[in-house]
Amino acid sequence: MTHTRLPDAPVLIGPAISLNRAILTLALPAVVENLLQTVVFFSDTVMIGWIRDPAALAAVGLAGTLFYLLMTIFGALAVSATALVARAWGAGDKPRAQTVAAQALLLCGVLLLRLPVVYFLAITLGWGLAGVWWGTAIDWAGRTILLWFLFRRGHWKTIVLEDEE
């Protein structure tokens, strides 16, 4: 088993200032986007509040909560996928970076396809649990077709597995 030495602790004066500036420069657009999303949610709540319908106001609150839940899930997926792709890319392992990016897109695609289809069939059409099952089946069929096309492209023939001992 090989042990790797951890790098020394970073210097807190000098390079840390430029690192903080770089982090803030990268984070600022995401912070502004999140603030604007909050403003949109707040303004939706205010406008629906003028209608004076408790059911409509509750619906806006529920929709906002679901939106933030999905935004949190996809945000976490994006952050983790970005870190893994950057790590592989930085190590010069472009095929690994492409594999991680494709897997992340496939995972997001599962969530982006299954959830709306299940909602449409189960809630909108009123199929209930049968709609959930049909939506799941449609999702599996769609992913199977997608993976078949990816398989037919033949990139899997060039993948070399290495022993990581």
Summary of the structure (lengths in Angstrom):
residues: 165
radius of gyration: 22.6
end to end distance: 7.4
largest distance: 67.5
contacts: 355
relative contact order: 0.04
helix: 81%
strand: 0%
